[in-house]
Amino acid sequence: MVEALRAEGVRHAFGIPGVHNLAIYDALLRQSDITHILARHEQGAAFMADGYARASGRPGVVIVTTGPGATNTLTPLVESYAGSQPVLVVMSDIAEPLIGKDLGALHEAPNQIDCFKPVCRWAETIRDGRAIPGAVQGAFHLFRAGRPGPIALSIPTDLLTSPIEAQLTPGASGRRPPCDPGLIEKAAQDLRRAKRPLIISGGGTISAEASAELPALARRLRAPVVTTVMGRGIIPESDPFWLGVLPNRRATQAALEAADVVLAVGCRFAHRSVKGLLLNLSFSPDQTLIHLDLDATVLGKLYPPTLGIVGDARNGLCGLLNALGPEPGISEWDWSWLGGLRAARAPRYTPTVDRLIQVLRQGLAPDAIVVNDQTGINYWMEWHFPVLGPRTFLYPVGSATLGYAVPAAIGAKLALPARQVIAVVGDGGFLFSVNELATAVKYGLAIVFLVVNDGRYGAIKWLQEALFGRWGEADLTNPDFPALAQAFGAEGQRVERLDDLPQALDKALGHPGPVLLELPLAIDPPWEL
């Protein structure tokens, strides 16, 4: 199993050893190409793998033991599945003859792999040791050839210690399918005639590494670009062609309704974004919707396209650029009007919210990786933090889970150690995964953890008051966060005022190890019920 991972170019694996997977760990100890990162909880290990994959585009690998060790990865896999992230979980299982017998074996979860099938692109128990390397390499083939997503392989513990004869296949096989040239030509004809073309770019363009082709097409068509949360950074958000983030209704809804031809690329129109608390997206019969995606199953799920194209986003965008030729489009957009939409803010977008976002953007390098959790400021950052490059804004948009930011930031830093990495998290979410601060200290990772502390689950309090006129069971008793960080061996500082944050952030970014900054601040979410 370890040889197969090494053959696929894996250089980091996250996990925790347990009694059933010790043979894997012994194999890891006997080589030096793959560095193992010891997490403090399997959920943290899998979130680290997600952050690693999201920041780098390379698959994240998780190694866990049977039963509770395996099932602890389920919440992160929900997020990786929703975010189409290539994460491989290798778990041990009880001995092969005992699987499915419900005999009360140590760590037994009856038919363990069945827990994983709803949240994985592929989940399988390996019943023959000779199939182990082929299964591992097959997972990487699927990562390269199709829509990314988590894969779970369960290996009975007795197979891990059995001698076998098996062969590895050459690595780096598999490529994404190209688009039908005839359909690309039809799409080009529609776009060539468009007076108000608009592009929606999703995470699929990031996965396809189409950060040159997408902006080039926008300029060729003179079309505004709306990005999904997963697609942010495909075009710098300082670029005048970028309009806004899809679920931000104030920036996007009027333009989406005014467009005559909409090209959606690598976007699955997630219900949370298009039928959520703000945007309620629909397309009229006189609008042309061209939907290009690698995954045929997403076409027409919410919006039947006028023209559906299956294939790789980069290949499709290159084809459109070639088919359209060099002449600029006949776009009739009022760019002054679009600029007003882009600049629009909700009435509750306060100077404090704006100041915090600007302090973070100005204090970080353009390619810094910002890892979000779920708290008041993160909800605003989802729409308004300027993202300047792909894979620099990590956000658990699929599951909207607490506890993501701390371990995901660790994974991102290990993937790209030269980059600045900051985790922005609330006091509630921080305590979901504070144990992984020990991991950051163990490996000497220079990560800044900004804890925005309002002493409560602030978004839940806001929703309770808005929906029911009262609130409760959302107030928190918190530790002294800087002292807690110091107890772990990290640096810790309380930043009393927002005006003091720029200097504190600059100092923290220059520290060689993890730093926690606590900022006491209450921020309401941007939702409108």
SVG drawing of the C-alpha trace seen along z (x, -y; Angstrom):
<svg xmlns="http://www.w3.org/2000/svg" viewBox="-41 -54 55 70">
<polyline fill="none" stroke="black" stroke-width="0.4" points="0.0,0.0 2.8,-2.4 4.7,-1.5 1.6,-2.3 1.2,-5.7 4.9,-6.5 4.6,-5.5 1.7,-8.0 3.9,-10.9 2.4,-11.1 4.7,-13.1 2.5,-13.7 0.0,-11.5 -2.1,-12.5 -3.4,-10.1 -3.2,-8.2 -1.9,-4.7 -4.1,-2.1 -3.8,1.6 -5.2,2.7 -3.2,0.5 0.2,0.8 1.6,2.8 1.0,-0.3 2.9,-2.5 5.7,0.0 6.0,-0.3 5.9,-4.2 8.8,-4.0 10.9,-2.0 10.9,-4.7 11.6,-8.4 9.7,-9.7 6.3,-10.0 6.2,-12.2 3.5,-11.2 1.8,-14.0 0.5,-12.7 -2.9,-14.4 -4.6,-14.5 -8.0,-13.3 -9.0,-11.5 -11.4,-14.3 -8.5,-16.7 -6.4,-14.4 -9.1,-14.3 -9.6,-18.1 -5.8,-18.5 -6.0,-16.3 -8.8,-18.5 -6.8,-21.7 -3.8,-20.1 -5.7,-19.2 -7.6,-22.4 -4.5,-24.6 -2.3,-22.5 -4.5,-20.5 -2.7,-17.4 -4.6,-14.5 -4.7,-14.5 -4.1,-11.1 -5.5,-9.9 -4.5,-6.7 -6.8,-5.6 -7.6,-2.5 -10.8,-0.4 -14.2,-1.4 -14.2,-4.7 -10.9,-5.8 -12.5,-5.4 -15.9,-6.9 -14.3,-9.9 -13.4,-11.0 -17.0,-11.1 -17.6,-14.8 -14.5,-15.9 -15.5,-13.6 -18.9,-15.3 -17.0,-18.5 -14.6,-17.0 -17.5,-15.4 -19.4,-18.7 -16.2,-20.6 -15.1,-18.0 -11.7,-17.6 -9.4,-14.6 -9.0,-13.0 -8.1,-9.3 -8.9,-7.6 -7.1,-4.3 -8.6,-2.6 -8.0,0.8 -10.9,3.1 -11.4,6.2 -10.1,9.5 -11.6,10.5 -13.4,13.6 -15.2,11.6 -16.6,8.8 -20.3,8.7 -20.7,11.3 -21.5,8.9 -19.6,11.0 -18.4,8.1 -14.8,8.0 -12.5,5.3 -13.4,1.9 -16.0,3.6 -18.4,1.4 -20.7,3.9 -20.0,3.5 -17.8,0.5 -17.4,-0.6 -21.2,-1.1 -20.8,-4.2 -18.7,-5.8 -20.5,-5.1 -22.9,-8.1 -20.0,-10.6 -17.4,-9.2 -17.0,-8.9 -15.8,-5.4 -15.8,-3.3 -14.7,0.3 -13.4,3.1 -10.4,4.8 -11.0,8.6 -7.8,9.8 -4.3,8.6 -3.2,8.7 -5.7,6.0 -4.3,3.4 -1.8,1.6 -4.2,1.6 -6.9,0.1 -4.7,-2.6 -3.4,-3.5 -6.9,-3.3 -8.0,-5.9 -5.4,-8.3 -6.4,-7.5 -10.0,-8.6 -8.7,-11.8 -7.0,-12.7 -9.6,-11.5 -12.9,-12.6 -14.6,-15.0 -12.5,-14.9 -14.0,-13.7 -13.1,-11.5 -12.3,-7.8 -12.3,-5.4 -10.5,-2.0 -11.0,0.4 -8.3,3.1 -8.9,6.0 -6.1,6.1 -5.1,9.7 -4.4,8.7 -2.0,6.0 0.3,8.6 -0.1,11.3 2.7,11.9 1.5,11.2 2.8,10.8 1.5,7.8 2.8,5.2 2.6,1.5 1.5,-0.2 3.3,-3.3 2.0,-6.5 0.4,-9.6 -2.1,-7.8 -5.5,-9.2 -6.7,-12.4 -9.9,-14.3 -12.2,-13.8 -12.2,-16.6 -15.3,-18.5 -17.2,-17.6 -15.9,-20.1 -19.3,-20.3 -20.9,-21.3 -18.1,-23.9 -18.8,-25.4 -22.6,-25.6 -21.7,-27.3 -19.4,-29.7 -22.2,-30.6 -24.5,-31.5 -21.8,-33.5 -20.8,-35.3 -24.4,-36.7 -24.7,-37.6 -25.3,-41.2 -25.1,-40.6 -23.0,-37.5 -22.2,-36.5 -19.8,-33.8 -20.4,-31.8 -17.1,-30.0 -17.1,-27.3 -14.6,-25.1 -14.2,-23.0 -12.2,-25.8 -9.9,-25.8 -9.4,-22.0 -8.8,-22.3 -6.1,-25.0 -7.9,-27.3 -6.8,-30.6 -5.4,-31.9 -8.2,-30.7 -11.2,-31.9 -10.1,-35.6 -9.1,-35.5 -12.6,-34.4 -14.2,-37.1 -12.1,-39.7 -12.9,-38.3 -16.6,-38.3 -16.5,-41.5 -18.5,-39.5 -18.7,-40.0 -17.6,-37.0 -19.5,-35.6 -17.6,-33.1 -19.0,-30.5 -17.3,-30.3 -15.3,-27.3 -14.3,-29.1 -13.0,-32.3 -9.6,-33.4 -9.8,-32.0 -9.8,-35.7 -8.3,-38.2 -11.1,-40.1 -9.3,-43.3 -10.0,-42.7 -12.8,-44.9 -14.3,-41.9 -15.1,-40.2 -18.6,-41.0 -19.1,-39.1 -19.7,-35.8 -22.7,-33.9 -24.8,-33.8 -24.2,-37.5 -27.6,-38.6 -26.8,-42.4 -23.9,-41.9 -25.2,-39.1 -29.0,-38.7 -29.8,-41.7 -27.0,-40.9 -28.0,-37.3 -31.5,-38.3 -30.3,-40.8 -27.9,-38.4 -29.1,-37.0 -26.5,-34.2 -25.0,-32.6 -22.0,-30.3 -21.6,-28.2 -18.3,-26.4 -17.3,-23.9 -20.3,-24.9 -22.9,-22.6 -25.3,-25.3 -25.3,-24.1 -28.7,-24.6 -27.1,-26.4 -25.8,-29.2 -28.6,-29.6 -31.6,-28.9 -30.2,-30.1 -30.8,-33.0 -30.3,-35.6 -30.0,-34.6 -33.0,-32.9 -31.7,-32.1 -33.9,-31.2 -33.5,-31.5 -36.2,-32.8 -37.2,-31.0 -35.6,-33.7 -32.2,-33.2 -29.6,-30.8 -27.9,-28.7 -24.7,-26.9 -23.5,-24.5 -20.1,-22.9 -19.0,-20.5 -16.8,-17.5 -19.6,-15.6 -22.5,-14.8 -24.8,-14.1 -24.8,-17.8 -26.2,-19.0 -29.9,-19.8 -30.1,-18.9 -31.6,-22.4 -31.5,-24.2 -32.0,-22.5 -29.4,-23.9 -30.1,-25.1 -26.8,-23.4 -25.0,-21.0 -21.4,-20.1 -19.5,-17.4 -15.7,-17.7 -12.7,-19.3 -13.2,-23.0 -9.8,-24.1 -10.2,-22.1 -13.6,-23.6 -12.5,-27.2 -9.5,-26.7 -12.0,-25.4 -14.3,-28.4 -11.4,-30.9 -10.3,-29.2 -13.8,-29.0 -14.6,-32.7 -11.4,-34.0 -9.7,-37.3 -12.5,-39.8 -14.1,-41.3 -17.7,-40.5 -20.7,-42.8 -21.3,-43.1 -23.7,-45.9 -23.2,-45.8 -23.4,-49.1 -20.2,-48.7 -21.0,-51.7 -24.2,-49.9 -22.3,-46.6 -19.7,-48.5 -22.5,-49.8 -23.7,-46.2 -20.2,-45.1 -19.8,-47.8 -23.2,-47.2 -23.2,-46.3 -25.9,-45.3 -27.1,-47.9 -25.5,-45.7 -22.1,-45.8 -20.6,-48.0 -17.4,-50.0 -16.0,-47.5 -16.6,-44.6 -15.1,-46.5 -12.1,-47.6 -11.4,-44.0 -11.5,-42.7 -9.3,-45.4 -6.8,-44.9 -6.5,-41.2 -6.2,-41.8 -3.6,-44.6 -1.6,-42.7 -1.3,-39.5 0.7,-38.7 -1.4,-38.4 -0.8,-34.7 -1.4,-34.1 -3.8,-31.3 -6.8,-32.3 -8.6,-29.4 -12.1,-30.1 -14.3,-28.5 -17.9,-29.5 -18.4,-32.7 -19.8,-36.2 -16.7,-37.6 -16.3,-34.5 -19.8,-34.9 -18.9,-38.4 -15.5,-37.3 -17.3,-34.7 -18.5,-37.6 -16.2,-40.5 -12.7,-39.4 -10.7,-40.2 -9.3,-36.9 -6.4,-37.5 -5.5,-34.0 -6.8,-30.4 -6.6,-28.1 -5.9,-31.0 -9.4,-31.1 -10.4,-27.9 -14.0,-27.8 -16.1,-24.9 -19.0,-25.9 -20.5,-22.4 -21.0,-21.4 -20.7,-24.8 -19.1,-23.0 -17.4,-24.4 -13.9,-23.2 -12.6,-23.2 -10.1,-26.1 -7.5,-24.9 -6.7,-21.5 -7.2,-22.7 -4.7,-25.5 -2.2,-22.9 -2.7,-20.9 -2.4,-24.0 0.8,-25.0 2.4,-21.6 1.4,-21.6 2.8,-25.1 5.3,-25.9 6.6,-29.1 3.2,-30.7 1.6,-32.8 -1.3,-30.9 -3.9,-32.3 -6.9,-30.6 -9.8,-32.9 -12.1,-31.3 -14.7,-32.1 -14.3,-31.2 -16.9,-28.4 -15.4,-26.9 -11.9,-27.1 -12.7,-24.8 -14.1,-22.2 -10.5,-21.5 -8.2,-23.3 -6.4,-20.0 -4.8,-20.3 -2.8,-23.3 -0.6,-20.6 0.0,-19.3 1.0,-22.8 3.4,-23.1 4.9,-19.6 5.8,-20.3 6.8,-24.0 4.3,-25.4 4.2,-29.1 0.4,-29.6 -1.5,-32.5 -4.8,-31.5 -7.0,-34.6 -9.8,-33.9 -12.6,-36.4 -14.2,-36.1 -17.8,-37.1 -18.4,-34.7 -21.1,-32.9 -22.2,-31.0 -23.0,-34.4 -24.7,-33.4 -27.0,-31.0 -27.9,-33.8 -28.7,-36.1 -30.9,-33.4 -32.7,-32.6 -33.6,-36.3 -34.6,-36.8 -36.8,-33.7 -38.1,-33.4 -37.5,-36.7 -35.3,-35.2 -32.1,-33.3 -30.4,-30.8 -28.0,-27.9 -25.6,-29.8 -23.5,-31.6 -20.1,-30.1 -17.7,-29.8 -14.3,-30.2 -10.7,-29.7 -8.0,-32.4 -7.1,-31.8 -3.6,-33.3 -2.8,-31.3 -4.2,-28.2 -2.0,-28.7 1.0,-29.2 0.2,-25.9 0.4,-24.1 3.8,-25.8 2.5,-28.4 2.7,-32.1 -0.5,-33.8 -1.6,-37.4 -4.9,-39.2 -5.5,-42.1 -7.7,-44.5 -8.7,-46.8 -9.1,-46.3 -6.8,-49.2 -4.0,-47.2 -4.5,-44.2 -2.3,-45.4 0.8,-45.5 0.0,-42.3 -0.7,-40.5 2.6,-41.7 4.6,-40.5 2.7,-37.1 3.4,-36.5 7.1,-37.0 7.2,-34.4 8.7,-31.0 6.0,-29.0 2.2,-29.0 0.7,-32.2 -2.8,-32.7 -4.3,-36.2 -7.5,-36.7 -9.7,-39.6 -12.7,-40.3 -15.4,-41.4 -19.0,-40.5 -20.1,-40.5 -23.6,-39.6 -23.9,-37.5 -25.1,-39.1 -28.2,-36.9 -31.6,-38.4 -34.5,-36.3"/>
</svg>
